[in-house]
Amino acid sequence: MATRILPLELIDKAIGSQIWILMRGSKEVVGTLRGFDDYVNLVLDDAIEYTPDPNDRTNIITKKLDAEILLNGNQIAILVPGSGGPDSLAQQQQQQQQQQS
Amino acid sequence: MSEPTNTGTPQVPETAAPEDTKRTPSDFLKSVLGRPAVVKLNSGIEYRGVLACLDGYLNIAMEQTQEFGLDGQLKATYGDCFIRGNNVLHISSQAKRKTGL
């Protein structure tokens, strides 16, 4: 039987690495994961917050949070371990397009 | 009076002993207690002040509180204020922060 991996184990493995957090209501956060608890409240370092501009939803407001933060787990929808978030995703797509052309 | 004994109720096994690199939300909360911090609510409003008191629901009692609106402008100041935990998006230790936004 294949070994099973619990969801929280997956997050535990991501400690110390970059993690991309998609929140309810189209907010996103990227940061270095320092720790978490059973409610999936997260402690993050060097977090960057991506929020859609309330006046112009196509415009994304990027905000660097220099200090360590505790992110409330109840707004968290999806965690992507090892990802640098929307910016690095766009870079990857650009690179792939360049390789193809 | 009898000593409280371990009732042997099944519990979720704790992940291995906490490493030095790991920093759980409760570690974080202990470290920011009594220190200046920024609390951001789901609505986007920010409160800066000294964290006087905290609990597990992220209910917060804050002193010397400054309220900043969505535009980053100072909206109000409070000597003491209570923030109900369900509104809290994140708590940031204010160590490396500038006073402005």
N, CA and C atoms of all chains as a GROMACS GRO file, in nm:
protein
  606
    1MET      N    1   0.083  -0.120   0.000
    1MET     CA    2   0.000   0.000   0.000
    1MET      C    3   0.086   0.125   0.000
    2ALA      N    4   0.049   0.216  -0.082
    2ALA     CA    5   0.127   0.341  -0.088
    2ALA      C    6   0.117   0.414   0.044
    3THR      N    7   0.227   0.476   0.088
    3THR     CA    8   0.222   0.552   0.212
    3THR      C    9   0.136   0.675   0.193
    4ARG      N   10   0.056   0.700   0.295
    4ARG     CA   11  -0.034   0.815   0.285
    4ARG      C   12   0.034   0.938   0.345
    5ILE      N   13   0.008   1.050   0.287
    5ILE     CA   14   0.060   1.175   0.341
    5ILE      C   15  -0.057   1.260   0.389
    6LEU      N   16  -0.050   1.298   0.516
    6LEU     CA   17  -0.154   1.384   0.571
    6LEU      C   18  -0.135   1.526   0.519
    7PRO      N   19  -0.244   1.599   0.502
    7PRO     CA   20  -0.232   1.737   0.455
    7PRO      C   21  -0.137   1.822   0.538
    8LEU      N   22  -0.148   1.809   0.670
    8LEU     CA   23  -0.062   1.893   0.755
    8LEU      C   24   0.085   1.853   0.744
    9GLU      N   25   0.112   1.725   0.710
    9GLU     CA   26   0.252   1.684   0.686
    9GLU      C   27   0.310   1.758   0.567
   10LEU      N   28   0.225   1.776   0.469
   10LEU     CA   29   0.268   1.846   0.348
   10LEU      C   30   0.309   1.989   0.382
   11ILE      N   31   0.230   2.054   0.468
   11ILE     CA   32   0.263   2.190   0.508
   11ILE      C   33   0.389   2.189   0.594
   12ASP      N   34   0.400   2.086   0.680
   12ASP     CA   35   0.517   2.076   0.767
   12ASP      C   36   0.646   2.068   0.686
   13LYS      N   37   0.639   1.996   0.573
   13LYS     CA   38   0.756   1.984   0.486
   13LYS      C   39   0.793   2.117   0.423
   14ALA      N   40   0.695   2.206   0.413
   14ALA     CA   41   0.720   2.336   0.348
   14ALA      C   42   0.783   2.438   0.442
   15ILE      N   43   0.795   2.403   0.571
   15ILE     CA   44   0.854   2.498   0.666
   15ILE      C   45   0.996   2.533   0.624
   16GLY      N   46   1.025   2.660   0.622
   16GLY     CA   47   1.157   2.709   0.581
   16GLY      C   48   1.162   2.747   0.435
   17SER      N   49   1.061   2.708   0.358
   17SER     CA   50   1.063   2.741   0.215
   17SER      C   51   0.953   2.841   0.181
   18GLN      N   52   0.959   2.890   0.059
   18GLN     CA   53   0.859   2.984   0.009
   18GLN      C   54   0.724   2.914   0.000
   19ILE      N   55   0.620   2.988   0.029
   19ILE     CA   56   0.486   2.932   0.015
   19ILE      C   57   0.392   3.039  -0.040
   20TRP      N   58   0.302   2.995  -0.124
   20TRP     CA   59   0.205   3.085  -0.188
   20TRP      C   60   0.069   3.054  -0.129
   21ILE      N   61   0.004   3.155  -0.075
   21ILE     CA   62  -0.123   3.136  -0.006
   21ILE      C   63  -0.233   3.210  -0.081
   22LEU      N   64  -0.334   3.136  -0.123
   22LEU     CA   65  -0.452   3.198  -0.184
   22LEU      C   66  -0.560   3.207  -0.079
   23MET      N   67  -0.608   3.328  -0.056
   23MET     CA   68  -0.708   3.352   0.048
   23MET      C   69  -0.847   3.356  -0.014
   24ARG      N   70  -0.947   3.344   0.072
   24ARG     CA   71  -1.083   3.368   0.025
   24ARG      C   72  -1.094   3.515  -0.014
   25GLY      N   73  -1.166   3.542  -0.123
   25GLY     CA   74  -1.186   3.680  -0.163
   25GLY      C   75  -1.067   3.739  -0.237
   26SER      N   76  -1.003   3.660  -0.320
   26SER     CA   77  -0.900   3.700  -0.417
   26SER      C   78  -0.778   3.773  -0.360
   27LYS      N   79  -0.754   3.761  -0.231
   27LYS     CA   80  -0.627   3.807  -0.176
   27LYS      C   81  -0.526   3.694  -0.190
   28GLU      N   82  -0.398   3.732  -0.208
   28GLU     CA   83  -0.292   3.632  -0.210
   28GLU      C   84  -0.175   3.680  -0.126
   29VAL      N   85  -0.103   3.584  -0.068
   29VAL     CA   86   0.014   3.617   0.012
   29VAL      C   87   0.126   3.520  -0.026
   30VAL      N   88   0.248   3.572  -0.037
   30VAL     CA   89   0.365   3.488  -0.058
   30VAL      C   90   0.464   3.517   0.054
   31GLY      N   91   0.526   3.416   0.108
   31GLY     CA   92   0.625   3.439   0.213
   31GLY      C   93   0.701   3.312   0.247
   32THR      N   94   0.798   3.327   0.338
   32THR     CA   95   0.872   3.210   0.386
   32THR      C   96   0.800   3.155   0.508
   33LEU      N   97   0.762   3.028   0.501
   33LEU     CA   98   0.686   2.968   0.610
   33LEU      C   99   0.776   2.936   0.728
   34ARG      N  100   0.741   2.986   0.845
   34ARG     CA  101   0.818   2.960   0.967
   34ARG      C  102   0.748   2.857   1.056
   35GLY      N  103   0.616   2.853   1.050
   35GLY     CA  104   0.544   2.758   1.133
   35GLY      C  105   0.395   2.770   1.113
   36PHE      N  106   0.323   2.675   1.172
   36PHE     CA  107   0.177   2.677   1.160
   36PHE      C  108   0.118   2.597   1.275
   37ASP      N  109  -0.014   2.604   1.291
   37ASP     CA  110  -0.079   2.523   1.394
   37ASP      C  111  -0.194   2.442   1.332
   38ASP      N  112  -0.273   2.374   1.417
   38ASP     CA  113  -0.378   2.285   1.368
   38ASP      C  114  -0.487   2.359   1.290
   39TYR      N  115  -0.502   2.490   1.317
   39TYR     CA  116  -0.601   2.569   1.244
   39TYR      C  117  -0.546   2.624   1.113
   40VAL      N  118  -0.420   2.588   1.085
   40VAL     CA  119  -0.347   2.641   0.969
   40VAL      C  120  -0.334   2.794   0.976
   41ASN      N  121  -0.326   2.847   1.099
   41ASN     CA  122  -0.271   2.981   1.114
   41ASN      C  123  -0.124   2.970   1.078
   42LEU      N  124  -0.071   3.068   1.003
   42LEU     CA  125   0.066   3.058   0.956
   42LEU      C  126   0.154   3.169   1.014
   43VAL      N  127   0.279   3.136   1.044
   43VAL     CA  128   0.379   3.238   1.073
   43VAL      C  129   0.467   3.252   0.949
   44LEU      N  130   0.476   3.373   0.898
   44LEU     CA  131   0.548   3.398   0.773
   44LEU      C  132   0.654   3.506   0.791
   45ASP      N  133   0.764   3.490   0.719
   45ASP     CA  134   0.868   3.592   0.712
   45ASP      C  135   0.870   3.652   0.573
   46ASP      N  136   0.910   3.776   0.562
   46ASP     CA  137   0.925   3.846   0.433
   46ASP      C  138   0.802   3.828   0.346
   47ALA      N  139   0.686   3.847   0.404
   47ALA     CA  140   0.562   3.823   0.330
   47ALA      C  141   0.534   3.938   0.233
   48ILE      N  142   0.478   3.902   0.119
   48ILE     CA  143   0.428   3.999   0.023
   48ILE      C  144   0.279   3.973   0.006
   49GLU      N  145   0.202   4.081   0.011
   49GLU     CA  146   0.056   4.069   0.006
   49GLU      C  147   0.009   4.123  -0.130
   50TYR      N  148  -0.076   4.047  -0.198
   50TYR     CA  149  -0.132   4.090  -0.325
   50TYR      C  150  -0.282   4.110  -0.308
   51THR      N  151  -0.327   4.233  -0.324
   51THR     CA  152  -0.469   4.264  -0.307
   51THR      C  153  -0.520   4.334  -0.431
   52PRO      N  154  -0.638   4.295  -0.483
   52PRO     CA  155  -0.691   4.370  -0.596
   52PRO      C  156  -0.735   4.510  -0.552
   53ASP      N  157  -0.704   4.608  -0.634
   53ASP     CA  158  -0.743   4.746  -0.607
   53ASP      C  159  -0.896   4.755  -0.602
   54PRO      N  160  -0.956   4.804  -0.493
   54PRO     CA  161  -1.103   4.808  -0.484
   54PRO      C  162  -1.167   4.894  -0.593
   55ASN      N  163  -1.093   4.994  -0.642
   55ASN     CA  164  -1.150   5.081  -0.746
   55ASN      C  165  -1.132   5.024  -0.886
   56ASP      N  166  -1.024   4.949  -0.906
   56ASP     CA  167  -0.995   4.894  -1.038
   56ASP      C  168  -0.945   4.752  -1.018
   57ARG      N  169  -1.034   4.653  -1.030
   57ARG     CA  170  -1.002   4.515  -0.992
   57ARG      C  171  -0.891   4.453  -1.077
   58THR      N  172  -0.865   4.511  -1.195
   58THR     CA  173  -0.758   4.456  -1.280
   58THR      C  174  -0.621   4.494  -1.225
   59ASN      N  175  -0.617   4.598  -1.143
   59ASN     CA  176  -0.491   4.645  -1.086
   59ASN      C  177  -0.465   4.574  -0.953
   60ILE      N  178  -0.347   4.514  -0.938
   60ILE     CA  179  -0.313   4.442  -0.815
   60ILE      C  180  -0.219   4.528  -0.731
   61ILE      N  181  -0.259   4.550  -0.607
   61ILE     CA  182  -0.173   4.624  -0.516
   61ILE      C  183  -0.079   4.526  -0.446
   62THR      N  184   0.051   4.549  -0.458
   62THR     CA  185   0.152   4.464  -0.395
   62THR      C  186   0.205   4.536  -0.273
   63LYS      N  187   0.206   4.468  -0.160
   63LYS     CA  188   0.257   4.531  -0.039
   63LYS      C  189   0.354   4.439   0.034
   64LYS      N  190   0.477   4.488   0.054
   64LYS     CA  191   0.578   4.410   0.127
   64LYS      C  192   0.558   4.432   0.277
   65LEU      N  193   0.554   4.322   0.352
   65LEU     CA  194   0.546   4.331   0.497
   65LEU      C  195   0.682   4.289   0.551
   66ASP      N  196   0.760   4.388   0.595
   66ASP     CA  197   0.900   4.361   0.631
   66ASP      C  198   0.913   4.269   0.751
   67ALA      N  199   0.823   4.283   0.846
   67ALA     CA  200   0.837   4.208   0.971
   67ALA      C  201   0.771   4.071   0.959
   68GLU      N  202   0.791   3.991   1.062
   68GLU     CA  203   0.727   3.860   1.070
   68GLU      C  204   0.577   3.878   1.091
   69ILE      N  205   0.495   3.796   1.026
   69ILE     CA  206   0.351   3.808   1.046
   69ILE      C  207   0.287   3.676   1.089
   70LEU      N  208   0.175   3.689   1.156
   70LEU     CA  209   0.088   3.575   1.185
   70LEU      C  210  -0.036   3.591   1.099
   71LEU      N  211  -0.055   3.500   1.007
   71LEU     CA  212  -0.168   3.506   0.915
   71LEU      C  213  -0.281   3.418   0.968
   72ASN      N  214  -0.398   3.477   0.982
   72ASN     CA  215  -0.514   3.404   1.035
   72ASN      C  216  -0.555   3.293   0.938
   73GLY      N  217  -0.575   3.172   0.991
   73GLY     CA  218  -0.604   3.058   0.906
   73GLY      C  219  -0.744   3.055   0.848
   74ASN      N  220  -0.838   3.130   0.910
   74ASN     CA  221  -0.976   3.113   0.867
   74ASN      C  222  -1.007   3.175   0.731
   75GLN      N  223  -0.917   3.254   0.677
   75GLN     CA  224  -0.937   3.312   0.544
   75GLN      C  225  -0.859   3.237   0.437
   76ILE      N  226  -0.780   3.135   0.480
   76ILE     CA  227  -0.692   3.067   0.385
   76ILE      C  228  -0.770   2.964   0.304
   77ALA      N  229  -0.752   2.966   0.171
   77ALA     CA  230  -0.820   2.869   0.084
   77ALA      C  231  -0.723   2.764   0.033
   78ILE      N  232  -0.612   2.805  -0.024
   78ILE     CA  233  -0.518   2.712  -0.087
   78ILE      C  234  -0.375   2.749  -0.049
   79LEU      N  235  -0.293   2.647  -0.023
   79LEU     CA  236  -0.151   2.667   0.001
   79LEU      C  237  -0.072   2.599  -0.111
   80VAL      N  238   0.025   2.670  -0.164
   80VAL     CA  239   0.111   2.612  -0.267
   80VAL      C  240   0.255   2.615  -0.217
   81PRO      N  241   0.306   2.502  -0.160
   81PRO     CA  242   0.442   2.502  -0.108
   81PRO      C  243   0.544   2.516  -0.222
   82GLY      N  244   0.652   2.586  -0.194
   82GLY     CA  245   0.762   2.596  -0.289
   82GLY      C  246   0.736   2.689  -0.405
   83SER      N  247   0.628   2.766  -0.399
   83SER     CA  248   0.602   2.857  -0.510
   83SER      C  249   0.625   3.001  -0.467
   84GLY      N  250   0.682   3.079  -0.558
   84GLY     CA  251   0.708   3.220  -0.530
   84GLY      C  252   0.589   3.308  -0.560
   85GLY      N  253   0.477   3.249  -0.598
   85GLY     CA  254   0.356   3.326  -0.618
   85GLY      C  255   0.337   3.382  -0.757
   86PRO      N  256   0.243   3.476  -0.774
   86PRO     CA  257   0.204   3.524  -0.905
   86PRO      C  258   0.319   3.580  -0.987
   87ASP      N  259   0.411   3.654  -0.921
   87ASP     CA  260   0.521   3.716  -0.995
   87ASP      C  261   0.611   3.610  -1.059
   88SER      N  262   0.652   3.509  -0.977
   88SER     CA  263   0.743   3.408  -1.028
   88SER      C  264   0.672   3.319  -1.131
   89LEU      N  265   0.541   3.304  -1.115
   89LEU     CA  266   0.463   3.224  -1.210
   89LEU      C  267   0.464   3.293  -1.347
   90ALA      N  268   0.447   3.424  -1.346
   90ALA     CA  269   0.451   3.500  -1.471
   90ALA      C  270   0.588   3.488  -1.538
   91GLN      N  271   0.694   3.492  -1.454
   91GLN     CA  272   0.830   3.477  -1.507
   91GLN      C  273   0.849   3.341  -1.573
   92GLN      N  274   0.801   3.236  -1.504
   92GLN     CA  275   0.813   3.101  -1.558
   92GLN      C  276   0.743   3.089  -1.692
   93GLN      N  277   0.623   3.147  -1.700
   93GLN     CA  278   0.548   3.140  -1.825
   93GLN      C  279   0.620   3.212  -1.937
   94GLN      N  280   0.680   3.326  -1.903
   94GLN     CA  281   0.757   3.400  -2.002
   94GLN      C  282   0.873   3.316  -2.054
   95GLN      N  283   0.946   3.252  -1.959
   95GLN     CA  284   1.060   3.170  -1.997
   95GLN      C  285   1.017   3.055  -2.088
   96GLN      N  286   0.905   2.993  -2.052
   96GLN     CA  287   0.856   2.881  -2.134
   96GLN      C  288   0.822   2.928  -2.275
   97GLN      N  289   0.760   3.045  -2.282
   97GLN     CA  290   0.725   3.098  -2.414
   97GLN      C  291   0.849   3.128  -2.496
   98GLN      N  292   0.953   3.182  -2.428
   98GLN     CA  293   1.077   3.212  -2.498
   98GLN      C  294   1.143   3.086  -2.550
   99GLN      N  295   1.138   2.979  -2.467
   99GLN     CA  296   1.200   2.852  -2.508
   99GLN      C  297   1.127   2.793  -2.629
  100GLN      N  298   0.994   2.809  -2.631
  100GLN     CA  299   0.915   2.752  -2.740
  100GLN      C  300   0.940   2.827  -2.871
  101SER      N  301   0.958   2.959  -2.860
  101SER     CA  302   0.973   3.038  -2.984
  101SER      C  303   1.116   3.033  -3.037
  102MET      N  304  -0.679   1.472   4.781
  102MET     CA  305  -0.705   1.518   4.644
  102MET      C  306  -0.617   1.440   4.548
  103SER      N  307  -0.679   1.385   4.448
  103SER     CA  308  -0.602   1.300   4.358
  103SER      C  309  -0.532   1.384   4.251
  104GLU      N  310  -0.419   1.337   4.211
  104GLU     CA  311  -0.344   1.403   4.102
  104GLU      C  312  -0.422   1.390   3.972
  105PRO      N  313  -0.422   1.492   3.890
  105PRO     CA  314  -0.484   1.474   3.759
  105PRO      C  315  -0.405   1.372   3.678
  106THR      N  316  -0.475   1.273   3.630
  106THR     CA  317  -0.405   1.168   3.556
  106THR      C  318  -0.434   1.181   3.407
  107ASN      N  319  -0.346   1.124   3.330
  107ASN     CA  320  -0.367   1.120   3.186
  107ASN      C  321  -0.481   1.025   3.157
  108THR      N  322  -0.587   1.073   3.099
  108THR     CA  323  -0.703   0.988   3.074
  108THR      C  324  -0.683   0.894   2.956
  109GLY      N  325  -0.576   0.915   2.885
  109GLY     CA  326  -0.546   0.825   2.774
  109GLY      C  327  -0.640   0.841   2.657
  110THR      N  328  -0.704   0.958   2.645
  110THR     CA  329  -0.790   0.981   2.529
  110THR      C  330  -0.704   0.987   2.403
  111PRO      N  331  -0.756   0.928   2.294
  111PRO     CA  332  -0.676   0.931   2.172
  111PRO      C  333  -0.653   1.074   2.125
  112GLN      N  334  -0.532   1.104   2.094
  112GLN     CA  335  -0.499   1.239   2.048
  112GLN      C  336  -0.426   1.230   1.916
  113VAL      N  337  -0.436   1.336   1.841
  113VAL     CA  338  -0.358   1.345   1.718
  113VAL      C  339  -0.212   1.348   1.758
  114PRO      N  340  -0.130   1.258   1.705
  114PRO     CA  341   0.010   1.256   1.747
  114PRO      C  342   0.078   1.389   1.714
  115GLU      N  343   0.148   1.441   1.813
  115GLU     CA  344   0.223   1.565   1.791
  115GLU      C  345   0.331   1.538   1.688
  116THR      N  346   0.356   1.636   1.603
  116THR     CA  347   0.469   1.623   1.513
  116THR      C  348   0.595   1.631   1.599
  117ALA      N  349   0.700   1.571   1.552
  117ALA     CA  350   0.824   1.556   1.628
  117ALA      C  351   0.859   1.684   1.705
  118ALA      N  352   0.943   1.668   1.807
  118ALA     CA  353   0.980   1.780   1.894
  118ALA      C  354   1.009   1.905   1.813
  119PRO      N  355   0.960   2.021   1.860
  119PRO     CA  356   0.977   2.142   1.781
  119PRO      C  357   1.125   2.174   1.757
  120GLU      N  358   1.159   2.196   1.634
  120GLU     CA  359   1.297   2.231   1.602
  120GLU      C  360   1.316   2.379   1.629
  121ASP      N  361   1.440   2.424   1.626
  121ASP     CA  362   1.468   2.566   1.648
  121ASP      C  363   1.413   2.651   1.536
  122THR      N  364   1.410   2.592   1.416
  122THR     CA  365   1.368   2.669   1.300
  122THR      C  366   1.218   2.690   1.299
  123LYS      N  367   1.147   2.603   1.370
  123LYS     CA  368   1.001   2.609   1.368
  123LYS      C  369   0.951   2.717   1.463
  124ARG      N  370   0.852   2.791   1.418
  124ARG     CA  371   0.796   2.897   1.502
  124ARG      C  372   0.646   2.893   1.486
  125THR      N  373   0.579   2.835   1.582
  125THR     CA  374   0.435   2.818   1.572
  125THR      C  375   0.365   2.951   1.601
  126PRO      N  376   0.238   2.963   1.558
  126PRO     CA  377   0.162   3.084   1.589
  126PRO      C  378   0.164   3.121   1.737
  127SER      N  379   0.159   3.020   1.825
  127SER     CA  380   0.157   3.057   1.968
  127SER      C  381   0.293   3.111   2.013
  128ASP      N  382   0.403   3.060   1.954
  128ASP     CA  383   0.535   3.118   1.981
  128ASP      C  384   0.537   3.264   1.940
  129PHE      N  385   0.481   3.288   1.821
  129PHE     CA  386   0.478   3.424   1.768
  129PHE      C  387   0.399   3.517   1.860
  130LEU      N  388   0.282   3.470   1.902
  130LEU     CA  389   0.197   3.554   1.988
  130LEU      C  390   0.266   3.588   2.118
  131LYS      N  391   0.338   3.488   2.175
  131LYS     CA  392   0.412   3.514   2.299
  131LYS      C  393   0.517   3.622   2.276
  132SER      N  394   0.582   3.618   2.157
  132SER     CA  395   0.691   3.711   2.132
  132SER      C  396   0.643   3.853   2.104
  133VAL      N  397   0.522   3.870   2.051
  133VAL     CA  398   0.475   4.006   2.022
  133VAL      C  399   0.400   4.069   2.138
  134LEU      N  400   0.363   3.989   2.236
  134LEU     CA  401   0.286   4.041   2.349
  134LEU      C  402   0.363   4.152   2.419
  135GLY      N  403   0.298   4.267   2.437
  135GLY     CA  404   0.363   4.381   2.502
  135GLY      C  405   0.448   4.464   2.409
  136ARG      N  406   0.453   4.425   2.281
  136ARG     CA  407   0.538   4.496   2.185
  136ARG      C  408   0.450   4.571   2.084
  137PRO      N  409   0.511   4.670   2.014
  137PRO     CA  410   0.435   4.735   1.908
  137PRO      C  411   0.408   4.640   1.793
  138ALA      N  412   0.289   4.647   1.739
  138ALA     CA  413   0.251   4.556   1.631
  138ALA      C  414   0.149   4.624   1.540
  139VAL      N  415   0.132   4.566   1.423
  139VAL     CA  416   0.030   4.612   1.330
  139VAL      C  417  -0.072   4.499   1.314
  140VAL      N  418  -0.198   4.532   1.332
  140VAL     CA  419  -0.304   4.434   1.312
  140VAL      C  420  -0.385   4.477   1.192
  141LYS      N  421  -0.398   4.389   1.094
  141LYS     CA  422  -0.478   4.420   0.977
  141LYS      C  423  -0.606   4.338   0.980
  142LEU      N  424  -0.718   4.405   0.955
  142LEU     CA  425  -0.846   4.336   0.955
  142LEU      C  426  -0.882   4.290   0.814
  143ASN      N  427  -0.980   4.202   0.805
  143ASN     CA  428  -1.025   4.154   0.674
  143ASN      C  429  -1.071   4.268   0.584
  144SER      N  430  -1.125   4.374   0.644
  144SER     CA  431  -1.172   4.488   0.567
  144SER      C  432  -1.057   4.570   0.510
  145GLY      N  433  -0.935   4.547   0.557
  145GLY     CA  434  -0.819   4.621   0.509
  145GLY      C  435  -0.774   4.732   0.603
  146ILE      N  436  -0.855   4.761   0.703
  146ILE     CA  437  -0.818   4.864   0.801
  146ILE      C  438  -0.705   4.812   0.888
  147GLU      N  439  -0.609   4.900   0.917
  147GLU     CA  440  -0.494   4.861   0.998
  147GLU      C  441  -0.495   4.932   1.133
  148TYR      N  442  -0.456   4.860   1.234
  148TYR     CA  443  -0.440   4.918   1.368
  148TYR      C  444  -0.296   4.899   1.412
  149ARG      N  445  -0.232   5.011   1.448
  149ARG     CA  446  -0.096   5.005   1.500
  149ARG      C  447  -0.098   5.045   1.646
  150GLY      N  448  -0.028   4.969   1.727
  150GLY     CA  449  -0.023   5.002   1.869
  150GLY      C  450   0.051   4.894   1.946
  151VAL      N  451   0.041   4.903   2.077
  151VAL     CA  452   0.109   4.806   2.162
  151VAL      C  453   0.010   4.696   2.200
  152LEU      N  454   0.048   4.572   2.175
  152LEU     CA  455  -0.039   4.459   2.207
  152LEU      C  456  -0.037   4.435   2.358
  153ALA      N  457  -0.147   4.470   2.423
  153ALA     CA  458  -0.152   4.456   2.568
  153ALA      C  459  -0.191   4.315   2.607
  154CYS      N  460  -0.281   4.255   2.530
  154CYS     CA  461  -0.338   4.127   2.570
  154CYS      C  462  -0.390   4.052   2.448
  155LEU      N  463  -0.378   3.922   2.452
  155LEU     CA  464  -0.416   3.836   2.339
  155LEU      C  465  -0.479   3.708   2.389
  156ASP      N  466  -0.560   3.647   2.306
  156ASP     CA  467  -0.600   3.509   2.337
  156ASP      C  468  -0.598   3.423   2.211
  157GLY      N  469  -0.640   3.299   2.227
  157GLY     CA  470  -0.633   3.202   2.118
  157GLY      C  471  -0.726   3.231   2.003
  158TYR      N  472  -0.830   3.313   2.027
  158TYR     CA  473  -0.921   3.351   1.919
  158TYR      C  474  -0.865   3.468   1.839
  159LEU      N  475  -0.748   3.516   1.877
  159LEU     CA  476  -0.690   3.638   1.823
  159LEU      C  477  -0.769   3.762   1.863
  160ASN      N  478  -0.851   3.751   1.967
  160ASN     CA  479  -0.904   3.872   2.029
  160ASN      C  480  -0.785   3.950   2.082
  161ILE      N  481  -0.790   4.082   2.065
  161ILE     CA  482  -0.673   4.162   2.098
  161ILE      C  483  -0.714   4.285   2.178
  162ALA      N  484  -0.640   4.313   2.283
  162ALA     CA  485  -0.651   4.443   2.350
  162ALA      C  486  -0.527   4.522   2.315
  163MET      N  487  -0.546   4.641   2.264
  163MET     CA  488  -0.435   4.722   2.214
  163MET      C  489  -0.430   4.856   2.287
  164GLU      N  490  -0.310   4.907   2.308
  164GLU     CA  491  -0.292   5.038   2.369
  164GLU      C  492  -0.227   5.132   2.270
  165GLN      N  493  -0.245   5.261   2.290
  165GLN     CA  494  -0.189   5.365   2.202
  165GLN      C  495  -0.218   5.332   2.056
  166THR      N  496  -0.342   5.302   2.029
  166THR     CA  497  -0.378   5.251   1.897
  166THR      C  498  -0.400   5.364   1.796
  167GLN      N  499  -0.345   5.346   1.679
  167GLN     CA  500  -0.372   5.435   1.566
  167GLN      C  501  -0.446   5.355   1.461
  168GLU      N  502  -0.554   5.412   1.408
  168GLU     CA  503  -0.633   5.344   1.305
  168GLU      C  504  -0.600   5.405   1.168
  169PHE      N  505  -0.564   5.318   1.073
  169PHE     CA  506  -0.532   5.363   0.937
  169PHE      C  507  -0.635   5.305   0.840
  170GLY      N  508  -0.692   5.392   0.758
  170GLY     CA  509  -0.792   5.349   0.661
  170GLY      C  510  -0.729   5.279   0.542
  171LEU      N  511  -0.810   5.245   0.444
  171LEU     CA  512  -0.763   5.171   0.326
  171LEU      C  513  -0.660   5.251   0.248
  172ASP      N  514  -0.670   5.385   0.253
  172ASP     CA  515  -0.576   5.470   0.180
  172ASP      C  516  -0.447   5.493   0.258
  173GLY      N  517  -0.435   5.435   0.377
  173GLY     CA  518  -0.314   5.451   0.456
  173GLY      C  519  -0.312   5.578   0.540
  174GLN      N  520  -0.422   5.654   0.538
  174GLN     CA  521  -0.428   5.777   0.617
  174GLN      C  522  -0.472   5.746   0.760
  175LEU      N  523  -0.414   5.821   0.854
  175LEU     CA  524  -0.453   5.806   0.994
  175LEU      C  525  -0.597   5.852   1.012
  176LYS      N  526  -0.681   5.764   1.064
  176LYS     CA  527  -0.824   5.796   1.076
  176LYS      C  528  -0.862   5.834   1.220
  177ALA      N  529  -0.802   5.766   1.316
  177ALA     CA  530  -0.839   5.790   1.454
  177ALA      C  531  -0.731   5.735   1.547
  178THR      N  532  -0.733   5.781   1.670
  178THR     CA  533  -0.645   5.723   1.771
  178THR      C  534  -0.729   5.684   1.893
  179TYR      N  535  -0.689   5.575   1.955
  179TYR     CA  536  -0.759   5.528   2.074
  179TYR      C  537  -0.656   5.497   2.182
  180GLY      N  538  -0.688   5.531   2.306
  180GLY     CA  539  -0.599   5.497   2.416
  180GLY      C  540  -0.596   5.348   2.440
  181ASP      N  541  -0.712   5.290   2.444
  181ASP     CA  542  -0.727   5.146   2.462
  181ASP      C  543  -0.829   5.099   2.361
  182CYS      N  544  -0.808   4.984   2.300
  182CYS     CA  545  -0.916   4.932   2.217
  182CYS      C  546  -0.914   4.780   2.216
  183PHE      N  547  -1.031   4.725   2.193
  183PHE     CA  548  -1.047   4.580   2.185
  183PHE      C  549  -1.083   4.544   2.041
  184ILE      N  550  -1.013   4.447   1.986
  184ILE     CA  551  -1.044   4.400   1.851
  184ILE      C  552  -1.092   4.256   1.861
  185ARG      N  553  -1.212   4.231   1.813
  185ARG     CA  554  -1.262   4.094   1.817
  185ARG      C  555  -1.190   4.008   1.713
  186GLY      N  556  -1.149   3.889   1.755
  186GLY     CA  557  -1.056   3.808   1.677
  186GLY      C  558  -1.103   3.768   1.538
  187ASN      N  559  -1.235   3.755   1.520
  187ASN     CA  560  -1.283   3.707   1.390
  187ASN      C  561  -1.252   3.804   1.277
  188ASN      N  562  -1.225   3.932   1.310
  188ASN     CA  563  -1.196   4.032   1.207
  188ASN      C  564  -1.049   4.036   1.166
  189VAL      N  565  -0.964   3.966   1.241
  189VAL     CA  566  -0.820   3.981   1.221
  189VAL      C  567  -0.771   3.901   1.100
  190LEU      N  568  -0.708   3.970   1.007
  190LEU     CA  569  -0.646   3.903   0.892
  190LEU      C  570  -0.503   3.862   0.927
  191HIS      N  571  -0.422   3.957   0.968
  191HIS     CA  572  -0.290   3.920   1.016
  191HIS      C  573  -0.236   4.017   1.121
  192ILE      N  574  -0.142   3.965   1.200
  192ILE     CA  575  -0.072   4.044   1.300
  192ILE      C  576   0.074   4.048   1.259
  193SER      N  577   0.130   4.168   1.258
  193SER     CA  578   0.268   4.182   1.216
  193SER      C  579   0.348   4.246   1.328
  194SER      N  580   0.463   4.185   1.363
  194SER     CA  581   0.551   4.248   1.460
  194SER      C  582   0.612   4.369   1.391
  195GLN      N  583   0.625   4.478   1.464
  195GLN     CA  584   0.654   4.604   1.398
  195GLN      C  585   0.803   4.634   1.392
  196ALA      N  586   0.886   4.536   1.421
  196ALA     CA  587   1.029   4.559   1.442
  196ALA      C  588   1.095   4.649   1.339
  197LYS      N  589   1.084   4.612   1.211
  197LYS     CA  590   1.163   4.682   1.110
  197LYS      C  591   1.083   4.788   1.036
  198ARG      N  592   0.965   4.817   1.088
  198ARG     CA  593   0.872   4.905   1.017
  198ARG      C  594   0.904   5.054   1.031
  199LYS      N  595   0.877   5.130   0.926
  199LYS     CA  596   0.877   5.275   0.936
  199LYS      C  597   0.743   5.318   0.997
  200THR      N  598   0.738   5.445   1.042
  200THR     CA  599   0.612   5.490   1.104
  200THR      C  600   0.504   5.514   1.000
  201GLY      N  601   0.543   5.560   0.881
  201GLY     CA  602   0.446   5.580   0.774
  201GLY      C  603   0.414   5.450   0.706
  202LEU      N  604   0.329   5.457   0.603
  202LEU     CA  605   0.296   5.331   0.535
  202LEU      C  606   0.392   5.295   0.426
   0.00000   0.00000   0.00000
